[in-house]
């Protein structure tokens, strides 16, 4: 649970399996666990799945759409910032190139309206 300028939020950071089916199971379990905590909720990280399945299996919505993989020429979005708070919106997002991973990070500036 983090206190932010937008209020307290439960934020989970994760790196799910690349194995299809197993990452879906992990995301469903994570979303269930996070929802048992006080809201609003954010799940962020490398989910190793495209946006459609990420939204479907988490029951949340995406705050940003941007290709993050592979890092040298992003063509797929495998990294996500998901929320169940309808008042949170992204002001901007970026996927800076860094030499630390085969994915680019997804950095999102969030506001509440």
GUSE-211602 format. One record per atom (N, C-alpha, C): residue number from 1; z, y, x; residue in three letters. Coordinates in steps of 0.02 Angstrom, whole numbers, plus 50000, padded with zeros to 5 digits. Last residue first. Layout:
N
NODE NUM Z Y X ALA
...
END
This chain:
113
NODE 113 49380 50603 49540 UNK
NODE 113 49358 50654 49491 UNK
NODE 113 49389 50643 49424 UNK
NODE 112 49419 50585 49708 UNK
NODE 112 49437 50566 49640 UNK
NODE 112 49413 50622 49594 UNK
NODE 111 49327 50525 49851 UNK
NODE 111 49362 50577 49813 UNK
NODE 111 49378 50549 49744 UNK
NODE 110 49295 50463 50016 UNK
NODE 110 49307 50451 49945 UNK
NODE 110 49343 50510 49914 UNK
NODE 109 49182 50422 50137 UNK
NODE 109 49229 50475 50117 UNK
NODE 109 49234 50473 50041 UNK
NODE 108 49160 50276 50229 UNK
NODE 108 49150 50309 50165 UNK
NODE 108 49204 50362 50155 UNK
NODE 107 49073 50177 50342 UNK
NODE 107 49125 50228 50336 UNK
NODE 107 49110 50270 50274 UNK
NODE 106 49043 50024 50393 UNK
NODE 106 49027 50065 50334 UNK
NODE 106 49085 50114 50325 UNK
NODE 105 48981 49973 50553 UNK
NODE 105 49036 49988 50507 UNK
NODE 105 49010 50030 50449 UNK
NODE 104 48855 49849 50576 UNK
NODE 104 48875 49919 50581 UNK
NODE 104 48934 49929 50534 UNK
NODE 103 48871 49691 50662 UNK
NODE 103 48866 49730 50600 UNK
NODE 103 48881 49803 50617 UNK
NODE 102 48901 49637 50780 UNK
NODE 102 48832 49625 50758 UNK
NODE 102 48819 49659 50690 UNK
NODE 101 49001 49756 50874 UNK
NODE 101 48991 49703 50825 UNK
NODE 101 48917 49692 50813 UNK
NODE 100 49013 49865 50960 UNK
NODE 100 49069 49819 50954 UNK
NODE 100 49055 49757 50912 UNK
NODE 99 48933 49976 50979 UNK
NODE 99 48918 49916 51018 UNK
NODE 99 48970 49861 51011 UNK
NODE 98 48873 50062 50834 UNK
NODE 98 48924 50050 50885 UNK
NODE 98 48908 49985 50920 UNK
NODE 97 48800 50175 50728 UNK
NODE 97 48786 50121 50775 UNK
NODE 97 48841 50119 50827 UNK
NODE 96 48872 50209 50567 UNK
NODE 96 48858 50227 50637 UNK
NODE 96 48844 50166 50680 UNK
NODE 95 48838 50233 50421 UNK
NODE 95 48841 50169 50456 UNK
NODE 95 48825 50181 50529 UNK
NODE 94 48918 50332 50295 UNK
NODE 94 48878 50325 50355 UNK
NODE 94 48887 50255 50383 UNK
NODE 93 48932 50431 50146 UNK
NODE 93 48945 50370 50185 UNK
NODE 93 48898 50369 50245 UNK
NODE 92 49014 50541 50030 UNK
NODE 92 48963 50526 50079 UNK
NODE 92 48981 50460 50113 UNK
NODE 91 49093 50531 49918 UNK
NODE 91 49061 50596 49933 UNK
NODE 91 49003 50585 49981 UNK
NODE 90 49113 50406 49800 UNK
NODE 90 49098 50421 49870 UNK
NODE 90 49065 50489 49875 UNK
NODE 89 49250 50403 49685 UNK
NODE 89 49179 50407 49700 UNK
NODE 89 49170 50423 49774 UNK
NODE 88 49369 50348 49568 UNK
NODE 88 49351 50355 49639 UNK
NODE 88 49275 50355 49646 UNK
NODE 87 49385 50319 49436 UNK
NODE 87 49388 50389 49455 UNK
NODE 87 49370 50400 49528 UNK
NODE 86 49389 50182 49419 UNK
NODE 86 49329 50218 49395 UNK
NODE 86 49328 50291 49415 UNK
NODE 85 49444 50066 49527 UNK
NODE 85 49463 50132 49501 UNK
NODE 85 49400 50171 49483 UNK
NODE 84 49418 49954 49595 UNK
NODE 84 49423 49946 49523 UNK
NODE 84 49442 50012 49489 UNK
NODE 83 49302 49945 49733 UNK
NODE 83 49361 49971 49699 UNK
NODE 83 49359 49952 49626 UNK
NODE 82 49240 49909 49898 UNK
NODE 82 49242 49895 49826 UNK
NODE 82 49305 49922 49796 UNK
NODE 81 49138 49921 50025 UNK
NODE 81 49198 49954 50002 UNK
NODE 81 49197 49950 49926 UNK
NODE 80 49061 49802 50139 UNK
NODE 80 49070 49836 50074 UNK
NODE 80 49136 49873 50070 UNK
NODE 79 48928 49721 50221 UNK
NODE 79 48993 49754 50227 UNK
NODE 79 49001 49801 50167 UNK
NODE 78 48802 49683 50207 UNK
NODE 78 48851 49629 50205 UNK
NODE 78 48922 49656 50207 UNK
NODE 77 48648 49734 50168 UNK
NODE 77 48717 49758 50162 UNK
NODE 77 48762 49697 50155 UNK
NODE 76 48512 49722 50284 UNK
NODE 76 48553 49693 50230 UNK
NODE 76 48620 49728 50228 UNK
NODE 75 48456 49784 50390 UNK
NODE 75 48411 49768 50335 UNK
NODE 75 48448 49740 50275 UNK
NODE 74 48474 49875 50541 UNK
NODE 74 48504 49852 50478 UNK
NODE 74 48453 49843 50422 UNK
NODE 73 48454 49843 50688 UNK
NODE 73 48403 49862 50639 UNK
NODE 73 48426 49840 50570 UNK
NODE 72 48572 49817 50758 UNK
NODE 72 48517 49851 50793 UNK
NODE 72 48461 49873 50746 UNK
NODE 71 48656 49748 50668 UNK
NODE 71 48675 49815 50692 UNK
NODE 71 48616 49852 50723 UNK
NODE 70 48568 49670 50530 UNK
NODE 70 48602 49670 50595 UNK
NODE 70 48610 49740 50622 UNK
NODE 69 48681 49760 50423 UNK
NODE 69 48668 49701 50466 UNK
NODE 69 48593 49688 50470 UNK
NODE 68 48697 49861 50333 UNK
NODE 68 48744 49859 50389 UNK
NODE 68 48729 49803 50439 UNK
NODE 67 48631 49973 50213 UNK
NODE 67 48620 49914 50255 UNK
NODE 67 48665 49917 50317 UNK
NODE 66 48727 50032 50079 UNK
NODE 66 48694 50046 50143 UNK
NODE 66 48688 49982 50182 UNK
NODE 65 48812 50102 49951 UNK
NODE 65 48758 50054 49964 UNK
NODE 65 48723 50075 50028 UNK
NODE 64 48981 50118 49899 UNK
NODE 64 48925 50140 49941 UNK
NODE 64 48876 50084 49950 UNK
NODE 63 49072 50066 49812 UNK
NODE 63 49076 50138 49823 UNK
NODE 63 49018 50163 49866 UNK
NODE 62 49051 49942 49685 UNK
NODE 62 49039 49965 49753 UNK
NODE 62 49043 50041 49757 UNK
NODE 61 49179 49871 49582 UNK
NODE 61 49116 49906 49592 UNK
NODE 61 49112 49933 49663 UNK
NODE 60 49241 49705 49544 UNK
NODE 60 49249 49776 49561 UNK
NODE 60 49180 49807 49567 UNK
NODE 59 49235 49571 49537 UNK
NODE 59 49250 49606 49475 UNK
NODE 59 49261 49680 49486 UNK
NODE 58 49201 49491 49643 UNK
NODE 58 49263 49530 49649 UNK
NODE 58 49284 49559 49582 UNK
NODE 57 49081 49434 49604 UNK
NODE 57 49137 49389 49620 UNK
NODE 57 49203 49426 49629 UNK
NODE 56 48997 49549 49579 UNK
NODE 56 49007 49496 49529 UNK
NODE 56 49071 49456 49543 UNK
NODE 55 48999 49619 49700 UNK
NODE 55 49023 49650 49639 UNK
NODE 55 49041 49597 49587 UNK
NODE 54 48943 49522 49785 UNK
NODE 54 49008 49553 49801 UNK
NODE 54 49039 49584 49739 UNK
NODE 53 48818 49491 49726 UNK
NODE 53 48872 49442 49725 UNK
NODE 53 48940 49472 49741 UNK
NODE 52 48759 49624 49752 UNK
NODE 52 48763 49592 49686 UNK
NODE 52 48819 49541 49682 UNK
NODE 51 48765 49648 49897 UNK
NODE 51 48803 49687 49847 UNK
NODE 51 48811 49654 49779 UNK
NODE 50 48780 49493 49994 UNK
NODE 50 48744 49551 49969 UNK
NODE 50 48784 49587 49915 UNK
NODE 49 48907 49444 50112 UNK
NODE 49 48866 49432 50052 UNK
NODE 49 48834 49498 50031 UNK
NODE 48 49008 49463 50205 UNK
NODE 48 48955 49415 50219 UNK
NODE 48 48918 49395 50156 UNK
NODE 47 49104 49557 50200 UNK
NODE 47 49108 49504 50149 UNK
NODE 47 49055 49450 50159 UNK
NODE 46 49190 49654 50298 UNK
NODE 46 49131 49611 50305 UNK
NODE 46 49139 49553 50256 UNK
NODE 45 49272 49781 50195 UNK
NODE 45 49260 49739 50253 UNK
NODE 45 49195 49701 50251 UNK
NODE 44 49392 49812 50068 UNK
NODE 44 49344 49837 50117 UNK
NODE 44 49334 49786 50172 UNK
NODE 43 49449 49845 49910 UNK
NODE 43 49436 49790 49957 UNK
NODE 43 49380 49814 50003 UNK
NODE 42 49570 49938 49826 UNK
NODE 42 49509 49940 49866 UNK
NODE 42 49507 49877 49909 UNK
NODE 41 49650 49987 49674 UNK
NODE 41 49637 49937 49726 UNK
NODE 41 49571 49950 49761 UNK
NODE 40 49782 50097 49612 UNK
NODE 40 49714 50069 49614 UNK
NODE 40 49704 50025 49676 UNK
NODE 39 49898 49962 49575 UNK
NODE 39 49832 49992 49585 UNK
NODE 39 49838 50065 49601 UNK
NODE 38 50012 49839 49641 UNK
NODE 38 50000 49902 49606 UNK
NODE 38 49932 49932 49624 UNK
NODE 37 49948 49668 49641 UNK
NODE 37 49985 49724 49671 UNK
NODE 37 49971 49788 49632 UNK
NODE 36 49859 49584 49586 UNK
NODE 36 49930 49572 49569 UNK
NODE 36 49975 49627 49598 UNK
NODE 35 49739 49617 49645 UNK
NODE 35 49752 49642 49577 UNK
NODE 35 49824 49630 49555 UNK
NODE 34 49748 49542 49764 UNK
NODE 34 49752 49616 49766 UNK
NODE 34 49770 49644 49698 UNK
NODE 33 49728 49412 49714 UNK
NODE 33 49790 49429 49749 UNK
NODE 33 49801 49505 49749 UNK
NODE 32 49597 49422 49662 UNK
NODE 32 49653 49401 49619 UNK
NODE 32 49720 49422 49650 UNK
NODE 31 49527 49454 49778 UNK
NODE 31 49528 49501 49722 UNK
NODE 31 49586 49485 49675 UNK
NODE 30 49549 49334 49853 UNK
NODE 30 49573 49399 49877 UNK
NODE 30 49578 49449 49820 UNK
NODE 29 49483 49241 49771 UNK
NODE 29 49555 49234 49784 UNK
NODE 29 49584 49300 49807 UNK
NODE 28 49351 49290 49779 UNK
NODE 28 49384 49283 49714 UNK
NODE 28 49460 49279 49722 UNK
NODE 27 49330 49280 49918 UNK
NODE 27 49330 49346 49885 UNK
NODE 27 49364 49342 49817 UNK
NODE 26 49336 49140 49940 UNK
NODE 26 49383 49185 49974 UNK
NODE 26 49387 49253 49938 UNK
NODE 25 49227 49098 49861 UNK
NODE 25 49295 49075 49846 UNK
NODE 25 49347 49122 49877 UNK
NODE 24 49125 49161 49935 UNK
NODE 24 49135 49177 49864 UNK
NODE 24 49205 49157 49842 UNK
NODE 23 49136 49096 50056 UNK
NODE 23 49151 49167 50054 UNK
NODE 23 49161 49190 49982 UNK
NODE 22 49095 48968 50013 UNK
NODE 22 49163 48977 50039 UNK
NODE 22 49182 49051 50037 UNK
NODE 21 48964 49008 49971 UNK
NODE 21 49010 48970 49927 UNK
NODE 21 49082 48979 49950 UNK
NODE 20 48903 49012 50137 UNK
NODE 20 48893 49025 50066 UNK
NODE 20 48937 48980 50023 UNK
NODE 19 48994 49062 50274 UNK
NODE 19 48973 49001 50239 UNK
NODE 19 48965 49017 50164 UNK
NODE 18 49052 49166 50336 UNK
NODE 18 48980 49172 50327 UNK
NODE 18 48953 49111 50288 UNK
NODE 17 49211 49223 50271 UNK
NODE 17 49168 49172 50301 UNK
NODE 17 49094 49188 50289 UNK
NODE 16 49264 49396 50283 UNK
NODE 16 49256 49332 50250 UNK
NODE 16 49209 49286 50288 UNK
NODE 15 49376 49502 50329 UNK
NODE 15 49314 49476 50358 UNK
NODE 15 49308 49405 50332 UNK
NODE 14 49458 49648 50257 UNK
NODE 14 49446 49577 50266 UNK
NODE 14 49381 49563 50305 UNK
NODE 13 49587 49748 50192 UNK
NODE 13 49531 49744 50239 UNK
NODE 13 49521 49670 50256 UNK
NODE 12 49644 49823 50047 UNK
NODE 12 49640 49760 50085 UNK
NODE 12 49578 49762 50128 UNK
NODE 11 49753 49938 49979 UNK
NODE 11 49690 49930 50015 UNK
NODE 11 49694 49866 50056 UNK
NODE 10 49818 50021 49847 UNK
NODE 10 49822 49957 49881 UNK
NODE 10 49754 49944 49912 UNK
NODE 9 49872 50191 49853 UNK
NODE 9 49821 50141 49840 UNK
NODE 9 49839 50077 49876 UNK
NODE 8 49935 50349 49799 UNK
NODE 8 49948 50283 49829 UNK
NODE 8 49894 50234 49807 UNK
NODE 7 49824 50492 49818 UNK
NODE 7 49877 50453 49787 UNK
NODE 7 49885 50386 49820 UNK
NODE 6 49736 50557 49895 UNK
NODE 6 49714 50543 49826 UNK
NODE 6 49767 50504 49787 UNK
NODE 5 49793 50560 50020 UNK
NODE 5 49788 50623 49984 UNK
NODE 5 49766 50615 49911 UNK
NODE 4 49892 50407 50011 UNK
NODE 4 49834 50445 50033 UNK
NODE 4 49834 50513 49998 UNK
NODE 3 49992 50277 50056 UNK
NODE 3 49994 50343 50025 UNK
NODE 3 49937 50383 50054 UNK
NODE 2 49954 50106 50034 UNK
NODE 2 49949 50166 50075 UNK
NODE 2 49956 50228 50031 UNK
NODE 1 50000 49942 50043 UNK
NODE 1 50000 50000 50000 UNK
NODE 1 50000 50061 50045 UNK
END
